[in-house]
Amino acid sequence: MYYLIPVVIIFLLTCIKQVDAYEKGLLFTMGKFSKILEPGWRIVIPVFQTFRKVDVRTKAVDVPDQNAITKDNVSIKINAVIYYNVFDAKKVILEVENYFFAVSQLAQTTMRNAVGEVTLDELLSEREKISDNIRNIIDKATDSWGIKVENVELKDVSLPTEMERVIAKVAEAEREKAAIITKANGEVKAAENLAKAADLMSNSPGALHLRTLSTLNDLSSDQSNTVIFAVPLEVLRSFEGANAKKIVDTVLNSKTK
């Protein structure tokens, strides 16, 4: 009788199965699904019952480089990483054979299709928007598998060497365009200020003469400069006025005589 005790102990030990805190267990009785086993020690009767454990932690799937063609017919290579977790352990075992492989393949196909719907400029400037679009498509497709897609990140976009040179030329042309526009705007503002200064000087008697003297004073500090004195128009106009007055006086005197 006592010799049966070790046999019973060994049998009980083989019946005890451990489910860790980050796992869910699926119990099958004679091949049929029975229930979900929560974390802890659980009794599984050998031969009649089997169980499988499912890791419910967030997983990261590295999507390898994919050759794709954008909407504007540019060939590129793109890769990404997908973060997902299992929210229904029953579905992930009963509905799909290998959910890890299935998610990876679905991500590759979806990524190529999503890239084909956008241009290269949109892909480079709106990566976050495209990532969200890919995530929504994969998440909707994997709901029936008991999988929740948390995030999709496009890691790298590789362009052909010829296209990189073209993009560099476009960027250089854009910078030159911005420089020319900035210079033109500066010239317009400078012309406006000069026009205001000229208008102010023309309305202020002697202003131009004082400005001329100030300029000559600045030039006189360097003895090597050759100074050409420019007579202000105001001075010439004063002479014109004097000559006109002299002519009028001459005419009046001749009439008096």
Rosetta silent file (secondary structure, phi, psi, omega in degrees, C-alpha in Angstrom):
SEQUENCE: MYYLIPVVIIFLLTCIKQVDAYEKGLLFTMGKFSKILEPGWRIVIPVFQTFRKVDVRTKAVDVPDQNAITKDNVSIKINAVIYYNVFDAKKVILEVENYFFAVSQLAQTTMRNAVGEVTLDELLSEREKISDNIRNIIDKATDSWGIKVENVELKDVSLPTEMERVIAKVAEAEREKAAIITKANGEVKAAENLAKAADLMSNSPGALHLRTLSTLNDLSSDQSNTVIFAVPLEVLRSFEGANAKKIVDTVLNSKTK
SCORE:     score description
SCORE:     0.000 S_00000001
   1 L     0.000  -41.641 -176.417    0.000    0.000    0.000 S_00000001
   2 L   -68.917  -23.912 -178.667    2.763    2.402    0.925 S_00000001
   3 L   -70.161  -15.500  178.652    4.510    1.927   -2.376 S_00000001
   4 H   -77.813  -19.950 -176.876    1.581    3.680   -4.079 S_00000001
   5 H   -61.364  -47.795  177.566    2.252    6.946   -2.221 S_00000001
   6 H   -60.013  -36.031  179.938    5.307    7.930   -4.371 S_00000001
   7 H   -64.505  -42.981  179.688    3.324    7.087   -7.492 S_00000001
   8 H   -64.164  -41.117 -179.958    0.457    9.311   -6.369 S_00000001
   9 H   -63.170  -44.413  179.716    2.859   12.149   -5.498 S_00000001
  10 H   -63.919  -39.251  179.593    4.570   11.927   -8.904 S_00000001
  11 H   -63.529  -42.215  179.844    1.168   11.845  -10.621 S_00000001
  12 H   -66.106  -38.094  178.947    0.021   14.945   -8.754 S_00000001
  13 H   -64.353  -37.632  178.058    3.235   16.757   -9.568 S_00000001
  14 H   -70.747  -21.043  178.782    2.773   16.032  -13.246 S_00000001
  15 H   -80.378  -21.184 -176.452   -0.768   17.417  -13.017 S_00000001
  16 E   -83.214  124.778  177.417    0.377   20.772  -11.644 S_00000001
  17 E  -122.245  141.200 -178.686    1.066   23.369  -14.317 S_00000001
  18 E  -105.659  130.551  174.646    2.262   26.910  -13.662 S_00000001
  19 E  -112.763  119.315 -177.640    0.942   29.954  -15.517 S_00000001
  20 L   -73.742  167.108 -174.599    3.072   33.047  -15.003 S_00000001
  21 L   -64.249  -27.901 -178.407    1.666   36.522  -14.324 S_00000001
  22 L   -95.522   16.473 -177.187    2.343   37.711  -17.890 S_00000001
  23 E  -127.583  161.879  169.221    0.653   34.662  -19.448 S_00000001
  24 E  -124.766  143.629  179.029   -2.754   33.178  -20.059 S_00000001
  25 E  -109.913  142.500  175.795   -3.390   29.431  -20.220 S_00000001
  26 E  -111.873  122.699 -179.046   -5.814   27.616  -22.517 S_00000001
  27 E  -100.149  129.208  177.317   -7.171   24.319  -21.212 S_00000001
  28 E  -117.901  129.287  177.485   -8.309   21.646  -23.670 S_00000001
  29 E  -111.570  115.303 -176.696  -10.246   18.600  -22.514 S_00000001
  30 L    50.293   43.191  175.183  -10.117   15.724  -24.975 S_00000001
  31 L    87.016   -7.956 -178.560   -9.270   18.181  -27.730 S_00000001
  32 E  -104.665  142.187  179.603  -12.054   20.667  -26.946 S_00000001
  33 E   -66.004  130.839 -177.975  -11.478   24.109  -25.506 S_00000001
  34 E  -106.903  -56.686 -176.816  -12.582   24.219  -21.875 S_00000001
  35 E  -167.233  171.534  175.912  -11.529   27.509  -20.274 S_00000001
  36 E   -90.922  130.999  177.610   -8.885   30.163  -19.785 S_00000001
  37 E   -96.353  121.599  178.772   -6.381   29.456  -17.012 S_00000001
  38 L   -78.673  165.487 -179.827   -5.376   32.506  -14.999 S_00000001
  39 L   -56.624  142.946 -179.238   -1.833   32.936  -13.554 S_00000001
  40 E   133.576 -170.352  175.142   -0.941   30.518  -10.769 S_00000001
  41 E   -87.673  131.328 -178.438   -0.727   26.739  -10.246 S_00000001
  42 E  -130.131  149.243  179.644   -3.393   24.830  -12.145 S_00000001
  43 E   -93.040  123.739  176.898   -4.379   21.182  -12.281 S_00000001
  44 L  -126.502  116.792 -177.464   -4.212   19.589  -15.722 S_00000001
  45 L   -75.947  120.075 -179.939   -5.086   15.901  -15.919 S_00000001
  46 L   -58.184  155.136  178.922   -2.598   14.098  -18.174 S_00000001
  47 L    72.008  -52.625 -177.006   -3.871   12.290  -21.261 S_00000001
  48 L   -81.103  -29.101 -175.984   -7.386   13.755  -20.933 S_00000001
  49 E  -128.959  146.705  173.399   -6.367   17.375  -20.775 S_00000001
  50 E  -134.430  161.931  177.321   -3.728   19.573  -22.409 S_00000001
  51 E  -147.343  156.329  178.209   -2.977   23.258  -22.114 S_00000001
  52 E  -131.122  144.284 -179.864   -1.111   25.982  -23.936 S_00000001
  53 E  -104.368  142.703 -179.907    0.324   29.205  -22.612 S_00000001
  54 E  -124.641  126.248  177.619    0.048   32.555  -24.393 S_00000001
  55 E   -79.454  122.494 -177.110    2.314   35.504  -23.624 S_00000001
  56 L  -102.262    9.623  177.080    0.155   38.654  -23.334 S_00000001
  57 L   -73.865  160.798  177.972    3.024   41.143  -23.039 S_00000001
  58 L   -67.225  133.002 -178.621    3.625   43.779  -25.712 S_00000001
  59 E  -114.699  149.323  177.295    5.707   42.397  -28.560 S_00000001
  60 E  -113.801  122.354  179.393    7.866   44.216  -31.076 S_00000001
  61 E  -109.147  120.224  178.693    7.946   42.892  -34.635 S_00000001
  62 E   -88.045  110.147  178.944   10.748   44.168  -36.828 S_00000001
  63 E   -80.857  119.989 -176.756    9.421   44.381  -40.376 S_00000001
  64 E   -66.783  170.838  179.973   12.387   43.788  -42.734 S_00000001
  65 E   -56.305  132.671  179.308   13.245   46.049  -45.670 S_00000001
  66 E  -121.067  131.980  174.580   10.490   46.111  -48.254 S_00000001
  67 E   -81.123  125.625 -177.958   10.860   47.215  -51.867 S_00000001
  68 E  -140.920  161.261  178.413    8.002   49.546  -52.722 S_00000001
  69 E  -122.905  125.235 -178.717    7.030   52.061  -55.389 S_00000001
  70 L   -74.434  175.517 -177.730    5.463   55.356  -54.389 S_00000001
  71 L   -63.479  -30.003  178.478    2.525   56.995  -56.123 S_00000001
  72 L   -95.870   25.331  171.429    4.915   59.111  -58.230 S_00000001
  73 L    63.099   44.156  174.399    6.830   55.989  -59.379 S_00000001
  74 L  -109.755  125.128  179.850    9.897   56.251  -57.140 S_00000001
  75 E   -81.581  128.840 -178.965   11.448   52.957  -56.041 S_00000001
  76 E  -138.557  166.677  170.017   12.362   52.906  -52.344 S_00000001
  77 E  -118.563  133.812 -175.690   13.204   50.532  -49.513 S_00000001
  78 E  -139.720  142.361  175.023   11.352   50.956  -46.249 S_00000001
  79 E  -133.282  165.832 -174.955   11.297   49.130  -42.913 S_00000001
  80 E  -154.982  172.783  173.810    9.271   49.495  -39.749 S_00000001
  81 E  -132.293  138.261 -177.266    8.615   48.128  -36.271 S_00000001
  82 E  -118.719  134.598  176.773    5.183   47.113  -34.956 S_00000001
  83 E  -112.402  125.429 -179.276    4.149   46.959  -31.306 S_00000001
  84 E  -148.953  164.883  174.528    1.173   44.763  -30.408 S_00000001
  85 E  -142.331  166.684 -179.693   -0.227   42.600  -27.630 S_00000001
  86 E   -95.175  122.234  177.702   -2.733   39.770  -27.216 S_00000001
  87 L  -105.944  -11.495  177.316   -6.058   40.804  -25.672 S_00000001
  88 L  -138.403   98.928 -176.641   -7.897   37.512  -26.304 S_00000001
  89 H   -65.136  -30.224  179.783   -5.798   34.401  -25.714 S_00000001
  90 H   -64.626  -48.887 -177.930   -8.578   32.118  -26.956 S_00000001
  91 H   -66.086  -38.139 -174.463   -8.808   33.738  -30.391 S_00000001
  92 H   -66.856  -20.871  177.210   -5.062   33.988  -30.872 S_00000001
  93 H   -96.509  -40.925 -173.815   -4.767   30.190  -30.574 S_00000001
  94 H   -84.463  -26.319 -173.164   -8.026   29.059  -32.162 S_00000001
  95 L   -96.376  -23.150 -177.731   -8.308   31.570  -35.017 S_00000001
  96 L  -139.723  142.531 -175.009   -4.760   31.705  -36.392 S_00000001
  97 L   -70.637  -53.163 -179.343   -2.036   29.077  -36.590 S_00000001
  98 L  -132.855   93.498 -172.161    1.034   31.243  -35.939 S_00000001
  99 H   -66.314  -32.801  179.622   -0.019   34.734  -34.934 S_00000001
 100 H   -63.120  -47.208  178.673    3.537   36.092  -34.728 S_00000001
 101 H   -67.297  -38.924 -178.548    4.278   35.099  -38.348 S_00000001
 102 H   -63.989  -43.110  179.078    0.812   36.198  -39.487 S_00000001
 103 H   -64.459  -40.540  179.591    1.194   39.694  -38.044 S_00000001
 104 H   -62.218  -45.964 -179.757    4.627   40.068  -39.641 S_00000001
 105 H   -66.456  -40.634  178.104    3.366   39.060  -43.092 S_00000001
 106 H   -63.777  -38.543  179.563    0.296   41.282  -42.817 S_00000001
 107 H   -65.034  -41.292 -179.989    2.481   44.229  -41.808 S_00000001
 108 H   -63.157  -45.290 -179.867    4.770   43.780  -44.808 S_00000001
 109 H   -65.334  -44.770 -179.015    1.868   43.669  -47.273 S_00000001
 110 H   -63.747  -39.572 -179.024    0.070   46.601  -45.674 S_00000001
 111 H   -64.785  -42.641  178.238    3.216   48.717  -45.603 S_00000001
 112 H   -63.821  -42.162  179.623    3.869   48.204  -49.316 S_00000001
 113 H   -65.280  -40.873 -179.023    0.248   49.049  -50.181 S_00000001
 114 H   -65.997  -39.746  179.158    0.253   52.177  -47.983 S_00000001
 115 H   -66.203  -34.840  179.897    3.486   53.461  -49.517 S_00000001
 116 L   -68.600  -12.068 -178.695    2.053   52.955  -53.009 S_00000001
 117 L   -97.380   -0.847 -178.649   -0.795   55.360  -52.209 S_00000001
 118 L  -128.338  158.856  176.217    1.400   58.377  -51.361 S_00000001
 119 L   -82.804  169.813 -179.578    4.058   60.394  -53.148 S_00000001
 120 H   -63.783  -41.722  179.733    7.686   60.523  -52.066 S_00000001
 121 H   -62.002  -41.221  178.347    7.298   64.032  -50.629 S_00000001
 122 H   -65.790  -38.086  179.864    4.285   62.912  -48.561 S_00000001
 123 H   -65.161  -39.184 -177.948    6.173   59.856  -47.330 S_00000001
 124 H   -78.016  -31.232 -174.762    9.135   61.941  -46.161 S_00000001
 125 H   -97.970  -20.201 -176.032    7.123   64.782  -44.612 S_00000001
 126 L  -125.540   48.251 -176.957    4.098   62.900  -43.208 S_00000001
 127 H   -65.102  -37.439 -179.470    5.626   59.729  -41.778 S_00000001
 128 H   -64.512  -41.916  179.411    3.566   59.906  -38.594 S_00000001
 129 H   -64.295  -42.630  179.637    0.308   60.140  -40.546 S_00000001
 130 H   -67.124  -37.944  177.122    1.268   57.197  -42.766 S_00000001
 131 H   -61.345  -42.603  178.075    2.313   55.168  -39.708 S_00000001
 132 H   -64.196  -37.155  178.487   -1.107   55.761  -38.132 S_00000001
 133 H   -64.220  -43.883  178.037   -2.785   54.686  -41.361 S_00000001
 134 H   -63.723  -42.337  179.484   -0.798   51.442  -41.428 S_00000001
 135 H   -60.509  -43.416 -179.536   -1.567   50.821  -37.741 S_00000001
 136 H   -63.227  -40.796 -179.500   -5.305   51.279  -38.285 S_00000001
 137 H   -65.801  -47.105 -179.173   -5.361   48.838  -41.203 S_00000001
 138 H   -66.627  -40.677 -179.353   -3.393   46.142  -39.354 S_00000001
 139 H   -62.095  -41.126  179.454   -5.349   46.643  -36.126 S_00000001
 140 H   -65.775  -38.802 -178.566   -8.670   46.222  -37.931 S_00000001
 141 H   -72.207  -29.491 -175.870   -7.455   43.058  -39.680 S_00000001
 142 H   -95.449    0.194  177.455   -6.089   41.471  -36.479 S_00000001
 143 H   -58.966  -39.969 -179.383   -9.125   42.153  -34.250 S_00000001
 144 H   -71.283  -12.026  176.742  -10.563   38.780  -35.185 S_00000001
 145 H   -93.874   -3.971 -177.723   -7.270   37.165  -34.078 S_00000001
 146 L    79.810   27.420 -177.066   -7.455   38.684  -30.599 S_00000001
 147 E  -119.492  135.424  176.807   -4.520   41.035  -31.256 S_00000001
 148 E  -112.020  119.174  178.385   -4.358   44.750  -30.532 S_00000001
 149 E   -85.980  118.523 -176.541   -1.833   46.787  -32.534 S_00000001
 150 E   -85.994  -41.354 -174.904   -0.532   49.589  -30.314 S_00000001
 151 E  -161.086  152.271  174.017    1.833   51.428  -32.618 S_00000001
 152 E  -132.106  128.210 -179.950    3.646   51.333  -35.950 S_00000001
 153 E  -123.854  122.958  173.299    6.868   53.269  -36.530 S_00000001
 154 E   -78.106  117.599 -173.857    8.522   53.704  -39.914 S_00000001
 155 E   -84.532  -47.862 -172.040   12.219   53.417  -39.108 S_00000001
 156 E  -149.662  141.340  175.191   14.073   54.149  -42.319 S_00000001
 157 E  -121.597  114.819 -177.745   13.364   55.125  -45.922 S_00000001
 158 E  -101.774  129.003 -179.761   16.194   54.312  -48.334 S_00000001
 159 L  -108.228  153.340  172.846   16.319   56.110  -51.681 S_00000001
 160 L   -62.040  153.737 -178.215   18.321   55.262  -54.827 S_00000001
 161 H   -58.798  -39.804 -179.771   21.563   57.218  -55.211 S_00000001
 162 H   -62.630  -40.568 -179.162   20.250   59.031  -58.294 S_00000001
 163 H   -69.498  -33.609  176.581   17.158   60.183  -56.417 S_00000001
 164 H   -62.916  -39.398  178.205   19.253   61.442  -53.504 S_00000001
 165 H   -66.192  -39.922  179.184   21.210   63.641  -55.920 S_00000001
 166 H   -63.435  -44.324  179.701   17.984   64.962  -57.444 S_00000001
 167 H   -63.494  -37.958  177.971   16.568   65.790  -54.006 S_00000001
 168 H   -63.717  -40.017  178.435   19.817   67.549  -53.089 S_00000001
 169 H   -65.880  -40.159  178.456   19.577   69.684  -56.235 S_00000001
 170 H   -63.177  -43.590  179.221   15.954   70.551  -55.462 S_00000001
 171 H   -63.590  -39.632  178.788   16.878   71.548  -51.921 S_00000001
 172 H   -64.810  -41.278  178.436   19.757   73.693  -53.225 S_00000001
 173 H   -64.032  -37.827  178.610   17.438   75.400  -55.713 S_00000001
 174 H   -65.449  -39.428  177.936   14.924   76.119  -52.947 S_00000001
 175 H   -66.296  -40.693  177.629   17.639   77.707  -50.801 S_00000001
 176 H   -63.981  -39.976  178.090   18.818   79.867  -53.725 S_00000001
 177 H   -61.420  -44.946  179.175   15.228   80.908  -54.362 S_00000001
 178 H   -63.738  -38.188  179.517   14.787   81.909  -50.714 S_00000001
 179 H   -65.343  -41.419 -179.940   18.077   83.852  -50.797 S_00000001
 180 H   -65.842  -42.008  179.110   17.051   85.799  -53.915 S_00000001
 181 H   -63.201  -43.021  178.886   13.642   86.630  -52.441 S_00000001
 182 H   -62.702  -42.738  179.186   15.240   87.807  -49.201 S_00000001
 183 H   -63.950  -42.335  179.497   17.729   89.976  -51.090 S_00000001
 184 H   -63.839  -41.187  177.023   14.963   91.469  -53.239 S_00000001
 185 H   -61.996  -39.152  177.196   12.881   92.266  -50.167 S_00000001
 186 H   -63.813  -41.101  179.113   15.902   93.982  -48.624 S_00000001
 187 H   -65.497  -37.310  178.158   16.447   96.083  -51.739 S_00000001
 188 H   -63.911  -44.900  178.510   12.773   97.126  -51.745 S_00000001
 189 H   -64.483  -39.670  178.276   12.980   98.242  -48.126 S_00000001
 190 H   -63.414  -41.602  179.074   16.261  100.054  -48.784 S_00000001
 191 H   -64.182  -39.796  177.761   14.718  101.867  -51.769 S_00000001
 192 H   -62.279  -43.357  179.202   11.714  102.884  -49.651 S_00000001
 193 H   -66.479  -38.540  177.468   13.994  104.285  -46.954 S_00000001
 194 H   -64.845  -38.775  178.677   16.107  106.148  -49.522 S_00000001
 195 H   -64.604  -40.875  177.148   12.972  107.634  -51.051 S_00000001
 196 H   -63.369  -42.552 -179.765   11.817  108.812  -47.622 S_00000001
 197 H   -64.426  -42.348  179.604   15.266  110.307  -46.909 S_00000001
 198 H   -64.019  -40.758  178.869   15.343  112.083  -50.280 S_00000001
 199 H   -63.846  -40.647  179.266   11.862  113.454  -49.725 S_00000001
 200 H   -65.248  -42.606  179.641   12.838  114.694  -46.259 S_00000001
 201 H   -66.809  -38.418 -178.867   15.998  116.379  -47.551 S_00000001
 202 H   -66.742  -26.244 -179.857   14.174  118.028  -50.447 S_00000001
 203 L   -92.744   -1.414 -179.636   11.700  119.591  -48.015 S_00000001
 204 L  -118.805  106.699 -179.212   14.430  120.815  -45.632 S_00000001
 205 L   -59.409  132.405  177.679   16.551  123.725  -46.977 S_00000001
 206 L    85.009   -6.473 -177.697   20.242  123.140  -46.485 S_00000001
 207 H   -65.135  -42.970 -179.704   19.828  119.460  -45.509 S_00000001
 208 H   -66.193  -37.618  178.492   21.596  118.186  -48.612 S_00000001
 209 H   -64.327  -42.340  177.531   24.430  120.667  -48.129 S_00000001
 210 H   -64.747  -37.771  178.108   24.905  119.537  -44.520 S_00000001
 211 H   -65.335  -38.985  178.396   24.869  115.915  -45.643 S_00000001
 212 H   -63.954  -44.716  178.423   27.525  116.673  -48.234 S_00000001
 213 H   -62.766  -38.242  177.533   29.747  118.370  -45.669 S_00000001
 214 H   -63.266  -40.688  178.556   29.316  115.407  -43.316 S_00000001
 215 H   -65.008  -41.401  177.879   30.375  113.033  -46.085 S_00000001
 216 H   -63.666  -35.980  178.082   33.447  115.140  -46.850 S_00000001
 217 H   -64.854  -39.320  177.429   34.366  115.116  -43.188 S_00000001
 218 H   -65.759  -38.726 -178.640   34.212  111.322  -43.142 S_00000001
 219 H   -72.260  -29.150 -176.225   36.386  111.099  -46.248 S_00000001
 220 L   -70.082  -12.737  179.349   39.001  113.517  -44.913 S_00000001
 221 L   -69.819  -21.475  179.125   40.021  111.093  -42.166 S_00000001
 222 L  -111.362  113.899 -175.030   41.910  109.006  -44.749 S_00000001
 223 L   -71.114  -16.975 -177.402   44.672  110.996  -46.499 S_00000001
 224 L   -80.977   -9.069 -178.406   44.956  108.468  -49.317 S_00000001
 225 L   -80.984  141.634  172.944   41.471  109.230  -50.636 S_00000001
 226 L   -98.089  116.980 -173.830   40.972  111.546  -53.579 S_00000001
 227 L   -97.415  126.476  173.259   37.932  113.683  -52.863 S_00000001
 228 L  -105.315  113.723 -176.017   35.758  114.963  -55.675 S_00000001
 229 L   -77.681  123.822  178.097   33.588  117.760  -54.341 S_00000001
 230 L  -101.209  121.203 -179.105   30.011  117.538  -55.537 S_00000001
 231 L   -76.702  123.968 -179.749   28.210  120.861  -55.568 S_00000001
 232 L   -61.178  149.591  179.015   24.707  120.430  -54.123 S_00000001
 233 H   -61.985  -28.976 -179.093   21.803  121.172  -56.401 S_00000001
 234 H   -62.624  -37.874  178.666   20.573  123.691  -53.890 S_00000001
 235 H   -65.120  -44.711  179.455   23.666  125.826  -54.489 S_00000001
 236 H   -62.390  -39.191  179.759   23.176  125.643  -58.254 S_00000001
 237 H   -65.603  -33.236  177.860   19.528  126.565  -57.861 S_00000001
 238 H   -65.843  -37.587  176.126   20.512  129.611  -55.807 S_00000001
 239 H   -66.280  -40.050  178.472   22.741  130.749  -58.677 S_00000001
 240 H   -60.528  -39.832  179.018   19.923  130.146  -61.110 S_00000001
 241 H   -65.231  -40.257  179.683   17.692  132.312  -58.958 S_00000001
 242 H   -65.388  -42.442  179.212   20.285  135.100  -58.826 S_00000001
 243 H   -64.401  -41.128  179.578   20.774  135.083  -62.593 S_00000001
 244 H   -62.839  -40.662  179.546   17.049  135.175  -63.178 S_00000001
 245 H   -64.754  -38.691  179.407   16.721  138.164  -60.845 S_00000001
 246 H   -64.662  -39.990  179.678   19.564  139.967  -62.652 S_00000001
 247 H   -65.825  -42.417  179.771   17.913  139.436  -66.024 S_00000001
 248 H   -62.726  -43.179  179.098   14.583  140.776  -64.768 S_00000001
 249 H   -61.400  -39.430 -179.628   16.263  143.894  -63.327 S_00000001
 250 H   -63.870  -41.039 -178.263   18.037  144.543  -66.629 S_00000001
 251 H   -67.022  -44.257 -179.145   14.784  144.339  -68.588 S_00000001
 252 H   -63.546  -39.815  179.417   12.974  146.676  -66.194 S_00000001
 253 H   -65.728  -37.458  179.829   15.780  149.234  -66.338 S_00000001
 254 H   -66.441  -35.675  179.684   15.762  149.206  -70.128 S_00000001
 255 H   -71.140  -35.221 -179.435   12.031  149.882  -70.210 S_00000001
 256 H   -65.996  -38.534  179.347   12.394  152.763  -67.758 S_00000001
 257 L   -68.701    0.000    0.000   14.959  154.423  -69.916 S_00000001
